[in-house]
């Protein structure tokens, strides 16, 4: 079993725990929290390196040791109060709002469903997984990966549409400081969810997405569709308009088509 240490945050969140469980290495912070390790709701597990990190749609999430921010949050959720679909959107908003305190806000955007972009390059990804405990209660794990200090060469070969804070703006960041900003922003949004409900979170997400009305391609794993990104539904589905045809997607990859 890998050893860990507890790190106190310099902030006092209301919903998330004020101590971080920090590992030098884990196979996956999501897998750790989804297993039988007993932790209270709001627990945060951070690893300097993940040997088996995962992204959306079963992809690997690989990063050199000590250069990315890789952590997961455990929440006990009442499905009647907060539907599961809202958490990827809430997390993307929280990460973006945190990064606004570190880089020029105008450089940041979100892309459906949960990518965080800096100067149109992906710097953050989110993987939400769940286990149902009872009819109305679910254990949720939110995995967050933020590219912080990787150099440009790491991305150029295999990840041409991604980057890190350092590779894009040329400044190194202290990862714990970035983590603290994100925890604070996520906690504020979790409070907002409790008070104002999921539609308030979706509206925040819309406000940070510049791609409405633009041409996109949507790959659902079986077929690629082209059209305009019209909006998102009340449960977070992407609305694609192709001529007179309107399609809704809840799981797919989206590419923004650049004008020539």
C-alpha positions as a Python dict, from the first residue, in 0.01 Angstrom:
ca = {
    (1, 'X'): (0, 0, 0),
    (2, 'X'): (142, 339, -97),
    (3, 'X'): (196, 575, 196),
    (4, 'X'): (31, 913, 209),
    (5, 'X'): (50, 1236, 405),
    (6, 'X'): (-217, 1486, 503),
    (7, 'X'): (-175, 1845, 386),
    (8, 'X'): (-380, 2129, 533),
    (9, 'X'): (-528, 2372, 283),
    (10, 'X'): (-474, 2744, 349),
    (11, 'X'): (-848, 2792, 288),
    (12, 'X'): (-1149, 2655, 476),
    (13, 'X'): (-1404, 2516, 228),
    (14, 'X'): (-1759, 2449, 346),
    (15, 'X'): (-1840, 2132, 149),
    (16, 'X'): (-1497, 1994, 60),
    (17, 'X'): (-1256, 1876, 328),
    (18, 'X'): (-983, 2118, 446),
    (19, 'X'): (-715, 1846, 433),
    (20, 'X'): (-570, 1689, 118),
    (21, 'X'): (-472, 1320, 114),
    (22, 'X'): (-147, 1330, -83),
    (23, 'X'): (30, 1035, -246),
    (24, 'X'): (354, 1046, -439),
    (25, 'X'): (215, 775, -667),
    (26, 'X'): (-113, 590, -723),
    (27, 'X'): (-252, 384, -1006),
    (28, 'X'): (-550, 622, -1020),
    (29, 'X'): (-697, 868, -771),
    (30, 'X'): (-1045, 786, -905),
    (31, 'X'): (-990, 412, -861),
    (32, 'X'): (-861, 468, -508),
    (33, 'X'): (-1176, 656, -403),
    (34, 'X'): (-1410, 418, -587),
    (35, 'X'): (-1264, 119, -402),
    (36, 'X'): (-1344, 24, -43),
    (37, 'X'): (-1129, 291, 118),
    (38, 'X'): (-1361, 466, 366),
    (39, 'X'): (-1349, 844, 334),
    (40, 'X'): (-1603, 1110, 427),
    (41, 'X'): (-1784, 1314, 166),
    (42, 'X'): (-1571, 1601, 41),
    (43, 'X'): (-1243, 1408, 64),
    (44, 'X'): (-972, 1506, -185),
    (45, 'X'): (-695, 1270, -298),
    (46, 'X'): (-396, 1412, -488),
    (47, 'X'): (-116, 1213, -653),
    (48, 'X'): (209, 1341, -803),
    (49, 'X'): (200, 1055, -1054),
    (50, 'X'): (-67, 815, -1177),
    (51, 'X'): (45, 488, -1333),
    (52, 'X'): (-302, 410, -1474),
    (53, 'X'): (-479, 745, -1502),
    (54, 'X'): (-794, 747, -1715),
    (55, 'X'): (-978, 1009, -1916),
    (56, 'X'): (-1319, 1015, -2081),
    (57, 'X'): (-1432, 730, -2307),
    (58, 'X'): (-1172, 491, -2163),
    (59, 'X'): (-868, 687, -2276),
    (60, 'X'): (-543, 699, -2083),
    (61, 'X'): (-434, 1019, -1910),
    (62, 'X'): (-54, 1024, -1904),
    (63, 'X'): (167, 1290, -1752),
    (64, 'X'): (529, 1312, -1633),
    (65, 'X'): (580, 1295, -1258),
    (66, 'X'): (531, 1621, -1063),
    (67, 'X'): (427, 1828, -1365),
    (68, 'X'): (47, 1795, -1384),
    (69, 'X'): (-215, 1838, -1115),
    (70, 'X'): (-395, 1504, -1075),
    (71, 'X'): (-659, 1469, -806),
    (72, 'X'): (-1006, 1335, -729),
    (73, 'X'): (-1293, 1439, -506),
    (74, 'X'): (-1535, 1206, -329),
    (75, 'X'): (-1895, 1317, -275),
    (76, 'X'): (-2203, 1149, -134),
    (77, 'X'): (-2484, 1276, -351),
    (78, 'X'): (-2862, 1291, -315),
    (79, 'X'): (-2982, 1244, -673),
    (80, 'X'): (-3308, 1428, -609),
    (81, 'X'): (-3120, 1743, -508),
    (82, 'X'): (-2831, 1729, -757),
    (83, 'X'): (-2862, 1512, -1071),
    (84, 'X'): (-2543, 1336, -1176),
    (85, 'X'): (-2520, 1508, -1515),
    (86, 'X'): (-2439, 1844, -1354),
    (87, 'X'): (-2103, 1747, -1204),
    (88, 'X'): (-1887, 1756, -1521),
    (89, 'X'): (-2024, 2102, -1601),
    (90, 'X'): (-1983, 2225, -1244),
    (91, 'X'): (-1626, 2097, -1231),
    (92, 'X'): (-1532, 2258, -1564),
    (93, 'X'): (-1672, 2590, -1442),
    (94, 'X'): (-1483, 2560, -1115),
    (95, 'X'): (-1151, 2482, -1282),
    (96, 'X'): (-1193, 2770, -1528),
    (97, 'X'): (-1286, 3017, -1253),
    (98, 'X'): (-980, 2910, -1055),
    (99, 'X'): (-749, 2955, -1352),
    (100, 'X'): (-891, 3304, -1406),
    (101, 'X'): (-695, 3402, -1095),
    (102, 'X'): (-371, 3277, -1253),
    (103, 'X'): (-389, 3371, -1624),
    (104, 'X'): (-574, 3629, -1834),
    (105, 'X'): (-946, 3540, -1805),
    (106, 'X'): (-1007, 3616, -2173),
    (107, 'X'): (-774, 3327, -2269),
    (108, 'X'): (-996, 3067, -2099),
    (109, 'X'): (-1302, 2880, -2226),
    (110, 'X'): (-1495, 2558, -2178),
    (111, 'X'): (-1580, 2309, -2454),
    (112, 'X'): (-1858, 2052, -2431),
    (113, 'X'): (-1885, 1850, -2226),
    (114, 'X'): (-1607, 1924, -1978),
    (115, 'X'): (-1283, 2040, -2138),
    (116, 'X'): (-1111, 2353, -2010),
    (117, 'X'): (-920, 2544, -2279),
    (118, 'X'): (-641, 2800, -2258),
    (119, 'X'): (-585, 2985, -2586),
    (120, 'X'): (-795, 2709, -2751),
    (121, 'X'): (-567, 2429, -2624),
    (122, 'X'): (-695, 2175, -2373),
    (123, 'X'): (-534, 2219, -2032),
    (124, 'X'): (-794, 2047, -1815),
    (125, 'X'): (-1001, 1730, -1833),
    (126, 'X'): (-1260, 1576, -1604),
    (127, 'X'): (-1384, 1222, -1543),
    (128, 'X'): (-1690, 1173, -1322),
    (129, 'X'): (-1765, 819, -1204),
    (130, 'X'): (-2031, 695, -967),
    (131, 'X'): (-2157, 403, -760),
    (132, 'X'): (-2521, 384, -659),
    (133, 'X'): (-2572, 321, -286),
    (134, 'X'): (-2953, 337, -277),
    (135, 'X'): (-3237, 456, -498),
    (136, 'X'): (-3172, 825, -432),
    (137, 'X'): (-2811, 821, -314),
    (138, 'X'): (-2493, 785, -514),
    (139, 'X'): (-2122, 794, -436),
    (140, 'X'): (-1953, 1023, -687),
    (141, 'X'): (-1585, 1056, -769),
    (142, 'X'): (-1473, 1355, -974),
    (143, 'X'): (-1132, 1309, -1133),
    (144, 'X'): (-955, 1627, -1243),
    (145, 'X'): (-639, 1658, -1448),
    (146, 'X'): (-483, 1999, -1513),
    (147, 'X'): (-172, 2034, -1725),
    (148, 'X'): (48, 2271, -1527),
    (149, 'X'): (422, 2255, -1598),
    (150, 'X'): (476, 2011, -1889),
    (151, 'X'): (689, 2156, -2167),
    (152, 'X'): (569, 2199, -2525),
    (153, 'X'): (761, 1894, -2652),
    (154, 'X'): (543, 1667, -2437),
    (155, 'X'): (236, 1771, -2636),
    (156, 'X'): (373, 1833, -2986),
    (157, 'X'): (418, 1467, -3081),
    (158, 'X'): (91, 1308, -2972),
    (159, 'X'): (-134, 1578, -2828),
    (160, 'X'): (-141, 1866, -3079),
    (161, 'X'): (-466, 2010, -2939),
    (162, 'X'): (-346, 2015, -2576),
    (163, 'X'): (-101, 2219, -2374),
    (164, 'X'): (-8, 2320, -2021),
    (165, 'X'): (-10, 2652, -1841),
    (166, 'X'): (369, 2659, -1882),
    (167, 'X'): (383, 2549, -2248),
    (168, 'X'): (122, 2809, -2347),
    (169, 'X'): (218, 3116, -2144),
    (170, 'X'): (577, 3039, -2049),
    (171, 'X'): (540, 3059, -1670),
    (172, 'X'): (589, 2783, -1415),
    (173, 'X'): (328, 2739, -1143),
    (174, 'X'): (338, 2582, -797),
    (175, 'X'): (93, 2293, -818),
    (176, 'X'): (-37, 2318, -461),
    (177, 'X'): (-125, 2684, -520),
    (178, 'X'): (-320, 2583, -831),
    (179, 'X'): (-491, 2306, -635),
    (180, 'X'): (-591, 2551, -363),
    (181, 'X'): (-749, 2786, -617),
    (182, 'X'): (-944, 2500, -776),
    (183, 'X'): (-1069, 2361, -444),
    (184, 'X'): (-1193, 2708, -345),
    (185, 'X'): (-1373, 2758, -677),
    (186, 'X'): (-1527, 2412, -674),
    (187, 'X'): (-1650, 2460, -320),
    (188, 'X'): (-1819, 2788, -417),
    (189, 'X'): (-1991, 2617, -708),
    (190, 'X'): (-2103, 2323, -494),
    (191, 'X'): (-2261, 2576, -258),
    (192, 'X'): (-2423, 2749, -556),
    (193, 'X'): (-2562, 2414, -671),
    (194, 'X'): (-2720, 2355, -331),
    (195, 'X'): (-2879, 2702, -320),
    (196, 'X'): (-2972, 2770, -684),
    (197, 'X'): (-2989, 2428, -850),
    (198, 'X'): (-2833, 2276, -1163),
    (199, 'X'): (-2970, 2528, -1414),
    (200, 'X'): (-2768, 2806, -1250),
    (201, 'X'): (-2454, 2597, -1302),
    (202, 'X'): (-2543, 2527, -1666),
    (203, 'X'): (-2589, 2898, -1726),
    (204, 'X'): (-2244, 2966, -1583),
    (205, 'X'): (-2106, 2703, -1819),
    (206, 'X'): (-2283, 2868, -2115),
    (207, 'X'): (-2134, 3203, -2016),
    (208, 'X'): (-1783, 3054, -2046),
    (209, 'X'): (-1843, 2872, -2377),
    (210, 'X'): (-1772, 3079, -2691),
    (211, 'X'): (-1868, 2811, -2942),
    (212, 'X'): (-2246, 2848, -2966),
    (213, 'X'): (-2350, 2908, -3326),
    (214, 'X'): (-2019, 2778, -3459),
    (215, 'X'): (-1966, 2486, -3695),
    (216, 'X'): (-1867, 2166, -3514),
    (217, 'X'): (-1816, 1796, -3577),
    (218, 'X'): (-1961, 1548, -3331),
    (219, 'X'): (-1820, 1195, -3312),
    (220, 'X'): (-2038, 958, -3109),
    (221, 'X'): (-1810, 660, -3173),
    (222, 'X'): (-2026, 527, -3454),
    (223, 'X'): (-2060, 822, -3688),
    (224, 'X'): (-1937, 1178, -3733),
    (225, 'X'): (-2203, 1448, -3764),
    (226, 'X'): (-2153, 1807, -3881),
    (227, 'X'): (-2362, 2112, -3805),
    (228, 'X'): (-2384, 2411, -3573),
    (229, 'X'): (-2362, 2400, -3196),
    (230, 'X'): (-2703, 2543, -3105),
    (231, 'X'): (-2723, 2504, -2727),
    (232, 'X'): (-2726, 2253, -2442),
    (233, 'X'): (-3041, 2093, -2306),
    (234, 'X'): (-3168, 2119, -1948),
    (235, 'X'): (-2982, 1796, -1871),
    (236, 'X'): (-2658, 1899, -2041),
    (237, 'X'): (-2702, 1735, -2382),
    (238, 'X'): (-2542, 1899, -2684),
    (239, 'X'): (-2789, 2027, -2945),
    (240, 'X'): (-2655, 2000, -3299),
    (241, 'X'): (-2844, 2179, -3576),
    (242, 'X'): (-2791, 2046, -3930),
    (243, 'X'): (-3023, 2224, -4172),
    (244, 'X'): (-3371, 2148, -4042),
    (245, 'X'): (-3249, 1852, -3836),
    (246, 'X'): (-3189, 1883, -3463),
    (247, 'X'): (-2993, 1612, -3282),
    (248, 'X'): (-2905, 1575, -2916),
    (249, 'X'): (-2591, 1403, -2786),
    (250, 'X'): (-2504, 1312, -2429),
    (251, 'X'): (-2169, 1140, -2491),
    (252, 'X'): (-1943, 1228, -2784),
    (253, 'X'): (-1625, 1404, -2891),
    (254, 'X'): (-1664, 1754, -3031),
    (255, 'X'): (-1431, 1934, -3271),
    (256, 'X'): (-1476, 2301, -3348),
    (257, 'X'): (-1440, 2361, -3723),
    (258, 'X'): (-1217, 2660, -3788),
    (259, 'X'): (-1317, 2904, -4059),
    (260, 'X'): (-1086, 2912, -4360),
}
